[in-house]
Amino acid sequence: MHVQHGDREGLRRPEAGIAILVGVDDLAVVTVAQYERGFIDQDVDDLTGDALIDQGLAQQVCEFFGINAQHERWSKVIGSRIMQAIRARFALSRRAEAAEAKAMVRVLFVCMGNICRSPLAEGVFRRMLEGVGLNEKVYVDSAGTHSYHIGAPPDARGQATALRRGVDLRGIRARRVVEADLIEFDYVLAMDRDNLEHLLELCQEEPELRSRIHLFLDFAPDLPEREVPDPYYGGSTGFERVMDLVEEAAQGLLVHIRKRYRI
């Protein structure tokens, strides 16, 4: 599958059997037949789903967007369902961009793979913001320092732990932190010192950005821990402990932001 951004003029014809993702205001899925008839639009139709299935690319596209389709039967019958899921991902992306544009403070949580600790922190902090009516003033995101799990949903054990405490992580998908994040976000919060060092290396050419980077647990000074441990190789108990630490630090971060920005 080839991934490309552009418009009609800048888009070359897809090769046979290849689906191309293009940017026309938003992403779209384009097949050879659609290109030939001039159909390039940010909305994707059910024929696209059928074509992807015919080309054997439906599962690959779903995996690219982090859509869990492993239990689906790949037939034309589910073409509509595939496109509904992809359209939902586009809509989520558009809403996130609009929320970021309106926010006065931007917070990014960072761990290694963006499937365990940082999604938990993102979900917990977003819930806290909603509870005090600040979800439109503070934008929250998460990312990983490595590309192991790009496009994947949070770890199932973490999702279950979070849901037991009223936090829904289903809309989060893993991505890798990039240099632009250090400019766009006011707070870049690392889960441990290895993540911290990685982030500091990203801003070697712009040392003034280092002041935005902190250990997340700096906002929980009463805790004996200074790092959030990685629960990936442990059991559910590890995720429960991570949630305890995350909730404590998130509360301290919220108090800090409200005081600093008087919101």
C-alpha positions in Angstrom: 0.0 0.0 0.0 1.4 3.4 -1.0 0.7 6.4 1.2 0.7 9.8 -0.4 -0.5 13.3 0.4 -1.7 15.7 -2.3 -4.5 16.8 -4.6 -5.7 15.7 -8.0 -2.9 17.6 -9.8 -0.2 16.2 -7.6 -1.4 12.6 -7.4 -0.1 10.0 -9.8 -2.3 7.2 -11.0 -2.4 4.3 -8.5 -0.8 1.1 -9.7 -3.0 -1.9 -10.1 -3.8 -3.5 -6.8 -2.6 -0.4 -4.8 -4.7 1.8 -2.6 -3.5 5.4 -2.1 -4.3 7.6 0.8 -4.3 11.2 -0.2 -5.0 14.5 1.6 -7.8 16.6 0.2 -8.7 18.7 3.3 -8.6 15.2 5.0 -7.5 11.8 4.1 -9.2 9.7 1.5 -8.9 6.2 0.1 -8.6 6.1 -3.6 -8.6 3.1 -5.9 -7.6 2.8 -9.6 -11.2 2.9 -10.7 -12.0 6.0 -8.7 -8.9 7.8 -10.1 -10.0 7.0 -13.6 -13.4 8.5 -13.1 -12.0 11.6 -11.3 -13.4 10.6 -7.9 -11.0 12.1 -5.4 -12.7 13.4 -2.3 -12.3 13.3 1.5 -15.4 11.2 1.8 -15.0 7.6 1.0 -17.8 5.4 -0.4 -18.8 1.8 0.0 -17.4 1.0 -3.5 -14.0 1.8 -2.1 -14.5 -0.9 0.6 -15.4 -3.4 -2.1 -12.4 -2.5 -4.2 -10.1 -2.8 -1.3 -11.4 -6.3 -0.5 -11.1 -7.3 -4.2 -7.5 -6.1 -4.1 -6.7 -7.9 -0.9 -5.9 -4.7 0.9 -8.8 -4.3 3.3 -7.1 -5.8 6.3 -3.9 -3.8 5.6 -5.9 -0.5 5.5 -7.7 -1.4 8.7 -4.4 -2.1 10.4 -3.0 1.1 9.2 -5.8 3.0 10.9 -5.7 0.8 14.0 -9.1 -0.6 13.3 -9.5 -4.0 14.9 -10.9 -6.1 12.1 -9.1 -9.4 12.9 -12.3 -11.2 13.5 -14.1 -10.0 10.3 -14.8 -12.2 7.3 -13.2 -10.5 4.3 -16.1 -10.4 1.8 -17.9 -7.7 -0.1 -20.7 -7.9 2.5 -18.5 -6.0 5.0 -17.2 -3.4 2.5 -19.7 -0.8 4.0 -18.6 -1.6 7.5 -14.9 -1.1 6.7 -15.6 2.3 5.2 -17.8 3.3 8.1 -14.9 2.5 10.5 -12.5 4.5 8.3 -14.9 7.5 8.1 -15.2 7.4 11.8 -11.4 7.6 12.2 -11.3 10.6 9.8 -14.1 12.3 11.8 -12.1 11.7 15.0 -9.0 13.3 13.5 -10.9 16.4 12.3 -12.4 16.9 15.8 -9.0 16.5 17.4 -7.5 19.2 15.1 -10.4 21.6 15.8 -9.9 21.0 19.6 -6.2 21.7 19.4 -6.8 24.9 17.4 -9.0 26.3 20.1 -6.9 25.3 23.1 -4.8 27.7 25.1 -2.6 25.0 26.7 -1.3 21.9 25.0 0.0 18.8 26.9 1.8 15.8 25.4 2.4 12.6 27.4 5.3 10.5 26.2 6.4 6.9 26.9 8.3 4.4 24.8 5.7 2.8 22.5 2.6 4.9 23.2 0.4 1.9 24.1 0.7 1.6 27.9 1.7 4.5 30.1 1.2 7.6 28.0 -2.3 6.6 26.7 -3.3 6.1 30.3 -2.1 9.5 31.2 -3.8 11.0 28.2 -7.1 9.4 29.1 -7.0 10.2 32.8 -6.0 13.8 32.3 -8.7 14.4 29.7 -11.3 13.0 32.0 -10.1 15.3 34.8 -10.3 18.3 32.4 -13.8 17.4 31.4 -14.7 17.1 35.1 -13.8 20.8 35.7 -15.0 22.1 32.3 -11.5 22.8 30.9 -11.4 20.2 28.1 -11.8 23.0 25.4 -9.0 25.1 26.9 -6.4 22.3 27.4 -5.6 20.0 24.5 -4.2 16.6 25.4 -2.3 14.0 23.3 0.3 11.2 23.7 3.1 9.8 21.7 6.0 7.3 21.9 9.7 7.7 21.5 9.9 4.6 19.4 7.9 3.4 16.4 7.2 -0.2 17.6 3.4 0.2 17.7 2.4 3.0 15.4 -1.3 2.9 14.6 -2.0 0.4 17.4 -4.7 0.9 20.1 -3.6 1.0 23.8 -2.7 -2.3 25.4 -5.9 -4.3 26.2 -4.8 -4.7 29.8 -4.4 -0.9 30.2 -7.8 -0.3 28.5 -9.4 -2.7 31.0 -7.7 -1.1 33.9 -8.7 2.4 32.8 -12.3 1.4 32.1 -12.7 0.1 35.6 -11.9 3.7 36.7 -14.2 5.3 34.2 -11.6 6.2 31.6 -12.2 5.2 28.0 -9.1 4.8 25.8 -10.6 3.3 22.7 -10.1 6.4 20.5 -6.3 6.6 21.1 -3.9 5.3 18.5 -0.1 5.1 18.9 2.2 7.6 17.1 5.8 8.5 17.4 6.9 11.9 18.9 8.5 14.3 16.4 10.5 17.5 16.7 7.5 19.6 15.9 5.8 18.4 19.0 8.4 20.2 21.1 7.3 23.5 19.5 3.6 22.9 19.4 3.1 21.6 23.0 3.6 23.7 26.1 4.2 20.6 28.3 6.0 17.5 27.0 5.9 15.0 29.9 8.1 11.9 29.9 7.1 8.8 31.9 10.7 7.9 32.8 14.3 9.1 32.4 15.0 7.2 29.2 12.1 8.9 27.6 13.3 12.2 29.0 16.7 11.8 27.6 15.3 11.0 24.2 13.2 14.1 24.2 16.1 16.3 25.3 18.1 14.9 22.4 15.4 16.0 19.9 15.9 19.7 20.9 19.6 19.9 20.8 19.5 22.6 18.1 16.8 24.5 20.0 17.8 24.3 23.6 15.2 26.9 24.6 12.6 24.1 24.1 14.1 22.1 26.9 12.1 24.0 29.5 8.9 22.4 28.1 10.2 18.9 28.9 9.6 17.3 32.3 9.2 14.0 34.1 5.5 13.5 34.5 5.9 12.6 38.2 7.5 16.0 38.9 3.9 17.0 39.3 3.5 14.5 42.2 6.3 15.6 44.5 4.9 13.7 47.5 5.3 10.3 45.7 8.6 8.4 46.4 8.7 7.4 42.8 10.2 9.7 40.1 9.4 7.4 37.2 6.3 5.7 36.0 7.3 2.0 35.5 6.6 0.3 32.2 3.9 -2.4 32.8 4.2 -4.0 29.4 5.9 -7.2 30.5 4.0 -7.6 33.7 0.4 -8.5 34.7 -2.7 -6.4 35.5 -1.3 -5.4 38.9 1.4 -3.3 37.1 -1.3 -1.4 35.2 -3.1 -0.7 38.4 0.0 0.8 40.0 0.6 2.9 36.9 -3.0 4.2 37.1 -2.4 5.1 40.8 0.8 7.1 39.8 -0.9 8.7 36.8 -3.9 9.9 38.7 -1.7 11.4 41.4 0.5 13.3 38.9 -2.4 14.3 36.7 -4.1 15.9 39.7 -0.9 17.9 40.4 -0.6 18.9 36.8 -4.1 20.2 36.7 -3.5 22.3 39.8 -0.3 23.6 38.3 -1.9 24.6 34.9 -5.0 26.2 36.6 -2.7 28.3 38.7 -0.3 29.3 36.0 -2.8 30.2 33.4 -5.5 31.3 35.8 -8.2 29.1 34.3 
